Amino acid sequence: MAGSREARLAALRGRIAAIEAGTRTPTPVLPFGDPAIDGCFPGGGLPLGGWHEVTGAGLEDETGAAPAAFVSLLLRSLFSTGVKTGAIVWVARRDDLFAPGLAGLGFPAGRLIQVRARDEAETLSVLEDALSTQGVAAAVGEAEAPDLTAGRRLQLACERRGGFGVVLHRRPYGGRAGQGGAVSGSASFSRWRIAPSPTPPPPDDIGLGPPRWRVELERCRGGRPGAWILESSDAAHPFRLVSPLADHDMAPAEPGLRRVG
């Protein structure tokens, strides 16, 4: 309860700061529910009328498994907190999105509309159309790297309907590392890098603990970067902060947790 109250206060302070800084009505935001994370954003959370970049580390840049899990939990919180209603469009060039796996994370699979695109240009075009469509709450596009023009078009589409957009960077299998990624001057509000993190066994040593991710907020417009270990939660906010990261090194392990690797 205390953490939730602090998160609401952080979001409120961010919105007040945005109002004082200009005359535009502040964009509604999606908070993470923890002041250590929400304090990185000028509005106290991810703006809903904008798009964000999510990329993976190492082989995740090809498989997209950990980034897709992170995105699915973000989208889950849109509905579990009552922020959004409507459909979720997921555009990809490959048909390997595993909907039952998303449902296991609490993702509202009943709202999912999957679209298969032929190439990068069609992926971005369909993503833009989805974000401009009434009844679509959020849209995800698996693409390598939208240029500045495409990024601006995505932002205008988000502002038109208040849509929440995500470009999940994913290069083709066998593609050269470093060919994807955001271009300089990207129009996205934020950029994230996601990698899996070892999960300690549950107290009874039976089964697996909740999945964890190494989450890095590489940049945020008007905010500041950060890095954390997050794990999935069954609460309204789907992430629980396990530990912060400093200088890209693991923070000291919590008492009772076993560090793996």
N, C-alpha and C positions, 0 to 999 in steps of 0.2 A: 504494500500500500504506500509506503514511504517513497519507494522508487517511482511508482506511478505518479504520485503527487509532484515529485521533483521534475518529472518529465513534462507534466502539464505546465508547471511554472516556467520551465525552460522554453517551451513552445510559445507561451504567452509573452515572455520577455522578447523572444525573437520577432514575434509579430508586431509588438509595440515598436521595436527598433526599426522594422521595415516601414511602418507608418511614419515615424519621425524622419526617416531618411528620404522620403518622397511622398508624392500625392497618390500613387497608384494603390488600389486596394490589394492587400497582400494575398498571395495565392494560398489556398488551403494546402495543408501539408500532411504527410503520413509520418508520424513519429515512430521511433523504435521502442519507446517506453523506458529508455535509460538515459539520464542526463549526460553521461559520459559520451554517448554517441550523438544524441540530439543536439548537444551544445556545439557540435561541429558545423551545424547548418544555420544560416542567418534567420530562417523562419522556424527553427526548432524541429525540422523534419524534412523529408523529401517532398518537394512541391509536386502536386498532382497534375498541374497543367504544364508539364514539361516532360522531356525524355532524358534517359540516363543510359550510360554505357556500363556494361558488365563484361569482364574478360577473365580468362583463366590463366593459371600459372603452369608452365611446363606442358605436359601432354593434355592438360585440361583445355588448352587453346584449340585442340582438335576435337576431343571428345565432348567437351562442354557439360560434363556431368555435374561437377560441383557448382559451376555458375548457374546451371539450370535449376538446381535445387534451391540455391539462394534466391533466385528470381521467383520461383514458385511460392516460397514462404513470404516474400514481399507482397505478392499478389494475394495470397491468402489473407494477409492482414487488412487488405482493402475492404474485405467483406466481413471478417470477424469483428472488426471495430465499427462496422456500420458506415464506413466512409463512402463506399461505392455500391452501386447495383448495376447489373448488366452483364454482357458477355465479355469473354477474354479471347482475343484472337492471337494465335501463335503461328508465325510464318517461318518456314524453314525450307531449305533445299533438299534435306534428307528426311526420311520418314522414320527416324529412330527415336522420336519423342515417346517415352514410355509412360502413358497416362496412369496406369495403376501405381507406378512408383510415385508420381506426383500426388495421387490421392492418398497414398500412405503418409505423406507429409502434411496432410490436411488441406491440400489444394482443392478448390471447388471444381472438380473435373466436369460436373454437369454444366458448367458455364463455358467450357472450353470449345473453341472452334479452331481446328487445325487446317492450315492452308499450305499446300506444297507449291513452291515457286521454282521456276526453271533456272534462274540465275540471280546474281547480286542485284541487278537493276530491278528485276521484277519483285524481289523480296522487299526492297525499300519502297517501291511503288505501292505494293499491297499494304505494307505497314502504314504508309501515309494515308491511304484510303480508309483503313480500319480506324485510325485515330480521328478521322474526320466524320465518322459514321455515328449517327445517333443510336444509342443503345449499347455501344461498345464502351466498357469501363476502362479497359486497358488492352494494350497490344504489345507483343514481343516479336522482334524480327531477328533471326540468326543471320548475321551478315559479317563481312570482314571489316570494312571501314567506310562508313559514309563520308563523302567529302563535305566541304563546308556548305555548298549549295544544298545538298540533300539534307544535311543537318538542320539548316534553317527552315526548309520545307517541313521537316518533321516537327519542329518547334511551333510553326504556325498552325499545323494540324492539331497539335495538343492544345494550343490556346483557343482554337475554334470551338472545341467541345469540352475542354477541361479534361482531356484524356491523359492517362498515365502511360508513357511509352518507354520501352526498353529495347536497346540494341544489344543483343548478346553476341559479342565478337566470337566468331568461330571460323577458322580457316579450313579449307578442304583437306581431307586426309592425304598425307604425303606432301602438303604444301610447305614451303619454306618458312621457318620461324622468322618472325619480324616483319613479314609482308603485310600482316593485318595490323590492328591496333588503331587508336584514334589519330587523326591528323591534327597538326598544330592548329589551334584556333577553333576546335570543335565547338559546335553550338549546344552540346549537351550540358545539362546542369551539373551532373556529377559523373565521375568515373571510378569504378570499383575493380579490384582484382581479387579473385576468389580461389582458394586452394583448400583441399581437404585437410583436416587436422586429426591427429590420433585421438581416439575416444577411450577413456578409461573404462574398465569393466564396472558393471553395477555392483552395489555393496554385497549382494549375495553371490557374485561371480557367476550368475546364470544369465545367458543371453548377451545382448549387446546394449551398451549405453546409448543415449541419444546422439545422433550424428553431430559432428562439429566441423566448423570451417575456420580457416584463417582468412580474415576479411580485412582488406586494405582499401580505405577511401583515399585514392591517389590525388584527387582534386575535387573541389566543390566551389562553384561560383559564389563568391562573397563569403565563403566559409574557410575552414581549415581542414587539412588531411588528418587521418587517424588510422590506427590499425588495432585489431582486436581478435581474440578467439571467441567465437559465438557458437552456441549450440541450440538446437531446436527445442521449442517449448510448446506445451499444450495450452498456454495462456492466450489471451486475446492478442498480445504482442508475441509473435512466433519465435523471437530470438531471446536468448538469455546470455548476458555477458559473463564469460568465464574468467577472462583476464585480458588486460590491455597488452599491447606490444609496444616496445620502445626500441627505436633504432633498428627495427626489423628483426629483433631478437626476442625469443620467448621470455616473457616475464617469469619470475619465480613461481614454481608450481604451488597450487593451493594445498594446504594440509590435507592429507588423506587421498590426494590424487596421484596416480602413478604416471610418470612421464614415460612415453614410449618412443623409442628411436633416438 
